[in-house]
Each structure stands twice: as C-alpha cells, then as structure tokens.
Amino acid sequence: MRKAFYIPLGLFVILVIILSIGLTRDPRTIPSPLINKPAPEFTLPLLYRQAETFSPQQMRGKVWLLNVFASWCSGCRAEHHFLMQMARIPGVNLYGLNYKDVPLDGKKWLEQFGNPYKSVAKDINGRVGIDWGVYGVPETFVIDKQGIIRYKQIGPIDQKAINETLLPLIKKLQLQ
C-alpha cells in the first residue's frame, strides 16, 4: 500500500522538475536548425518597386539583417523604434520581409511609423517565411558575408538585444 503512494508522488516530483526547468528558459532563444547554415534562397518583388526583386544572393560579401514584420503585428510595433535607431548606425544593413501582409497595408504602416529598411521584399503567401523557419513575427536574422545565418531573434528587438547581442555580433562578423 505504501508503495502505491510513492509511485504517483515520484511521478509528480519528476513532472514538477521538468516544468520548473521549462519556466526558467527564455522563449526567444528557441534553437533554430538554420543557425550556421546557408540562408535559404529566394527572389521576391520589392514592396515599393514591384518591377525590382530582392534576393539574399545580392547581399554576398555583406553582413546584413533580415527583419520579418507585418502591419498587423503588435510586436512589430513594439520593436519599430529600435529598428529605426539601428538603421542610423553605420555598417548596419537592415532589410525587411513583409510577411503575409497586404502590400498596401505594409506600405501605409511604414509610411506612418517610418521605414528603417534599405529594401523591403514582400512575402504575401508566407512561403519564404516557412523556408526561413519563421514561427511568427517579428523575427530577425543576422547573416554573415558568406550568406550563413549566424543568429535568430524571435520576438521584438529591444535596446538590450541591440547592445548585448546584435551590434557585437555584427561588428565581429564584419571583421571576419
């Protein structure tokens, strides 16, 4: 009879330990299988210049960031001030991927809040986002000169992410 009591108690303790470990982890640091792998290729039309396209291939030889955003995304609004700030830093090449959005809405959103991007590609159906492993918006990728993804930020960028992760990584990759 005592043995029957200890089995559920032991299982409960194991469950509590597993849940406790899970609660201590930062949900923005979900490991990505694309880290240290070549960035998936795509060619998409630009949001503002429909006749022109953007491709990661065009960025070879440069360290750059791809920020996935949408006009309907509240987290994108939260990080936008920080993106505007980053865009003014010399050596930061920030490009946008307007994800599953109506192009007119994306344009209006950028006109209202400011456009920090050198170019914005439009991924209307979300296929490129799927190839890049996008869980949801916003997400930001740092890609090195050889076209390898070196970092993925899930969720909004803030000042801490800029100062402690993004800018140091960008500077390090530019020296390589």
N, C-alpha and C positions, 0 to 999 in steps of 0.2 A: 504494500500500500504506500509506503514511503517512497519507493522507487517511482511509482506512477506520478507522484507530486514533483519530483526533481526533474523529470524529462521536460514537461511544459515550462517549468521555471528556467531551465537551461536554454531552451529554445527562445524564450522571451529575452533573456540576457543577451544572447547572440544577436537577436533582431535589434535590440536597443543599441548595441555596439555598432552594428552596420549602419543604422540610421544616424547615429552620432557622427560617424566618420563622414557620411554624405553631407551633413549640415555644415561641416567645417570647410568644405571646398567652395571655391569661388565659381559660380556658374558661367562666368565669362571666360574661364580658362579650360573650356571643353577642348580636349586634344583633337586636332584636325589631321586626318590622314594625308592632307595635301602639304603639310609643313615639310620643307626641304625637298619638295618635288616640283617639277616644272609646272608653271601656271597653265591651266587649260587654255587652249587656243580658242579664239572666237573672232568674228568680224561682225560688228553691229553698226547700224546707222547712228549718226550723232543726233542728239536731241534738237540742237539748234540749226544744224546744217545737214538736212536729210540726204543730200547727194553725196556727202562725205561719210567715211566709216572710221571706226576705231578698232584696233587690234593690239593685243599685248606684244605682238611681234614688232610693232612700231616703237616700243619702249626699250628694246635691246640696247644695252650699254648705259642705261639709266636706272637708278634706284627710284622706285615710284610706289605710290599708294593707290589702291582701288577701294573707294568707299561706296558701298551698296546702300542706296537710300530710296525712299518713296515719299510722295507728298502726303500719303495717308498715315505715315508712321510717326507716332508721338516721340519715340526715342530719337528719331532723326532730328526732330525739332530741338530736343534737349542738347544734342551734340553740335548743332549747327554753328553756334557761336565759336566753339573751339576749332571747328574746321576753317572758319573764316580767319581765325587767328593763325592757324598753321599755314594757310595759303600764303600769308605775308612773309613767311620765313624763307630766306634764300636757300635753295637746294632742296626744297620740298616740292615734289612733283605729285600733285593730288589730282586724281581723275575720278569721275563719278560713273556709277552704273545705276541708272534709273530703273528700278526693279518692279515688275508687274504693276505698272502705273500707266495712267492715261497720259500721253505725251503733253497735251495741253495743260493738264494739272501739274505735271512736273515743271514745266516752264513757268507757270504762274507762281508756283511755290518758290522757285529760285529767284524770280523777279521780286517777290515780296521780301524774302529773307536774305538775299544776296547769293551770288554764285562764286563759291570758293574753288571751283574746278577749272583746270586747264581745258578739258573737254568732258562732255557727258555722253555716254552711249546709252541707248535705250534697249532694255531687255523686256519687251512688252509681255511675252508669254512666260518668262522666267526660266527658260531652258539654260541659259548661260549661268544663271544663279545656281541651278541644280548642279551643273558641271563643277562649279566652284565650291560646292558643299555649303551653300547658304542655308542656314537654319531659319533665319528671319532677319529683318532689317532693324537697325543698322548693323552692318558688319564692315570691317576694314581690314584689308590685306596689305602687307608690306612685301614687295617683290624686288629682288636684287637685280644687278646688271645682267646676269645670265638668264633672267626670266624664271628664277626659282622663288617660290613663296617661302618667306622666312618667318612670317608672323601673321596671326589672325586674331583680330579683336572682335569678340562677339558682344554686341550691345554698344551703347553710346560711348564715345570718346569723351574724356574729361581732362582737366588740367593735369591730374596725377598721371594718367596714361601718356599724355604728351611728354611730360618732363622725365618720367621714370622709364618709359618703355620705347615709345615711338621715336623721339628725337635721338636718343642714344643709339638705337638700332640703325636708324637712317645714316647717322654720321659714321658708324662703324662700317656699314656696307659700302658707303661711298669711298672709303679708304682702301677697300679691297680691290 
